[in-house]
Amino acid sequence: MKRLIRSTLLASACAAVCALSAMPPGAAAATSQTLTFGVDPTFPPFESKTPDGSFVGFDIDLGNAICAEMNVQCKWVEQGFDGMIPALKARKFDAILSAMTATPARRAQIDFTDKLYGGSARLVAPTGSTLQPTVDSLRGHRIGVQQGAVQESYARAEWAPKGVTIVSYQSPDQIYEDLATGRLDASFQASVQADLGFLRTPRGKSFAFAGAEVKDPRATGDGIAIGARKGDEQLIAKINQAIGAIRKNGTYDKLQHKYFSFDIYGD
């Protein structure tokens, strides 16, 4: 009898494993009762961490609203931004929701959902600075960028070879610290994050945007979206359906008005 029970259990386990392995990519995540997002909580007001370890911010609220629409439990896994895509590929989480710009280079590695919101880029420098986001203006200066961000890739490709020193940091707070102490001449990052996370705070009172927005797609991509593994079409379709629903039913507008005084979605 014990031998029969053991054989039955082994057969059941094998069947379960075989069924799971036979599923198309993304099917398990799409049908799970839990959706796990990777997040780097160093980008207020999009994502940050409270003293008790909770995650808060616009992206966190969006993610929770998306999960509620999908009728699944939302979970968050902290991950450094520069390691976000490798961690996604290693299946540490189901998707990336961390103010990630959808760029051609990233699309070659992972897939993206529909746009969550827009993402322009600008320089931040001491008030009164004459710096402009051009090679001629920046040559000989030190510019801080977020490690792994699309602005870093743009700056290293467009400015670094022509005499601009690009300094990468793991978090925006490190950039702001070196701006305040004069170790940087300017920073180059997402406009909204720089505005709300630095310029409108007490430590950013002596700084301002320098020059116009950089509209090159290499610096702005196709807007901010949720990243998923290649082949996760079912999961992406379900998330896109949820994004469409929260935009239609007013949840999206309610959340963005909680953080911003303008339409962050853009054109």
N, C-alpha and C positions, 0 to 999 in steps of 0.2 A: 504493500500500500504506500509506504513512504517513497519507494522508488517510483511508483506511478505518479504520486503528487509532485515529486521533484521534476519528473520528465514533463509533466503538464505545465508547471511554472516556467521551466526553461523554454518550452515551446512558445508560451505566451509572451515571454520577454523577447524572444527572437522575432516573433511576429510584430511586436511593437516597434522594435528597432528597425526592422526591414521596412515597415510602413513609413516610418519617419524618414529613413534614408531615401525612400522612393518619392517623397514629396518634392515638388519643384522648389527652387530657391525662394525663400521668403514665405512659403506657405505656413510654416510653423509660427513665425512671428505674426503673420496676418490673422491667424485663428486663435492666438494665445489670449488669455484673459489679462495679461500684463504687457504693457509697452514700456520698454526701458530706453531712456534717452541719455546720451553722453553729453556732458555740459562742463564748460570751464567757467566757474563762478567768479571771474575777475573782470567782468564787463558791465558794471552798473551803468544805466538802469536796466539792462537786458538780463543779466544774471549775476547774482552775488550771493554771499553766504552770511547768514546772521550769526551772532555769537553762539547760539544754541545748535548750529550746524545745519539749519534749514536753508533751502535754496529759495530765493525770492527774485522777482524781476519780471519784466515784460515777457521774455521768452518762457519763463517758468509758468506764468499765467496762461500764455498761449498753449503750451504743451498740456497743461491740466485741462484746458477747455477742449482741446482736440481729443484727449483721452476720454473725457466725459461724453463727447459726441460719439465716440467709437464704443462706448460702454466697456472700457477696459480700465484696469488700474495703472496709474502712471508712476513710474519709478525713475530715479535720476542717479547717474553714476558720474562722479567727478573725474575729469580727465584733462590734462594739459592740452592746450589748443594745438600745439605743433605735433602732438601724437594722436590727435583725434581720429584721423582716417585710418592709420594702422590699427588702432584699437577697435574701430568699427569692423575692419576686415577680420580681426582676430575674434570677433563675436563677443566682445565684452559688453556690448549693448546692441539694441536693435536699430537705432537711428541716432543721428546727430542733430541736436537742437541747441545751438550755441552761437547765434549770430554769424553763421558761416555763409560767405558769399559763394554763389554758384558760378564758378569760372570754367572755361574750357579745360584748363589743366586738371581741375578737380573732377570734372565730368568724365575725364579719361579714366579715373580711378573708381569713382562711385557715381550713383545716380541721385537725382534730386527731385523733390516734390515741386508743386507749384510754388510760386513766390509767396513768402510771408510778408515781406516789406522791402522797401528800397534801401539802397546803400551807397551814398556818395562818399567822397574822400576829400580831406582838406589838410592843409598845413596849420599847425598851431605854433605861435611864436610870441615873444614878449610884445606887449602892446606898443604900437608905433613902429614895429619892425617893417622894413621894406622888402623882406624876403618874398619871393614868388615861387610857385611850384614849377620852376623851369631850371634847366641845367645851368644856364648862365648866371642865374640868381643864387643857386645853391652851391655852386662849385666852391670847394674849400670849407664848407660848413659841415657840422655834425647833425644828422637827422635821425631821430629815434623812431623805431617802428616796432609793432607787435610781432614777435616771432611766430611764423606760420600763417600770418594774415596775408590777404591778397595785396595789401599795400606794401608789405615787405618785398614780395615778388616783383611788383612793379618798380619799386625804388631801386632794387638791386639790378634789374635789367636795364632801366632807363637812365638812372642817375649815377650809380656807383662806378660804371666804367669811364665816366667823364669827370672824375675828380670830386664827387660828393661822397662824404663818409657816412655810411649807413650803419647804425648801431641797433642791434636787435635785442629786445627784452622779452621776458617770459610773461609779464603782466603790464597793463596800462599804468598801474600804480608806480612801477619802477620807472616808466617813462616820465611820469609827472614829477617824480622826485628829482630826476636828473635835469628836467627842464627848470624846476624851481631853484636848483643850486647852480645853474649855468653850465653844467657839463654837456648840455645839448643846446644847439641854436634853435631847433624847432623839432616838432614831431609831425608824423604823417600817418593819419588814421581815419577811421570811419567818422564822418561828420557828426552824426547824432551822438555817438558814444563820447566823443571829445567834448561836445557842447554840454551835455547833461552830466557826464561823469567827471568833468574837470572845470570847464570854463564857468559854469554856473555855481561852482562851489567856492568856499573862501580861499582855498589854495590856488585857484585859477584866476583870481581877481586882477592879476597883473599881466594876463595873457589874453590873446584874441586870435581869431582866424587870420591867417596871412594869405592874401591872394584869393583867387577864385577857386571854385570846386574843380577838381580834376575829373573830367568826364570820360577819360579813356577807359574802354571796357576792361582793360587789363587791371585797372585800379578799382573798378566798380562791379565788374562781373554782370550777372543777370539778376542782381538783387539777392536778398537773403532767403534761404530755403532750408528745408530739412534734408539732410543727407542720409542715404540708405545704401546698402550693399548692392552691387550689380546683380541683377536678376530678381530683386525683391519687388517685382511688379505688383503683386497682390497687396503687399503692405503699403506701397506708394499710392496705389489706387484708393485704398481705404483712408489714408491720411489726407489725400487730396479731396476726397468726398467730405471729410470732417472740416477741412479748411474752408471749403465752399459753403458749408452749412453755417459755420460761426460768422462768416462774413455776411451771409444773407440774413441771419436771425438777429443781428445787432450785437452779438457777443464780442466780436472783434473790435467794433467801434467803442464799446464800453471799456474794453481793456486798454486800448490805445489812448483814450482820453484820461485814463487813470495816470498815465505816465507822460504824455506829450500834449502840447497845445496846438499841434498841427497834424495833418494827415501823413503818417509815416509810411503808408503803403506806396504812395507815389503813383506815377502813371503806369 
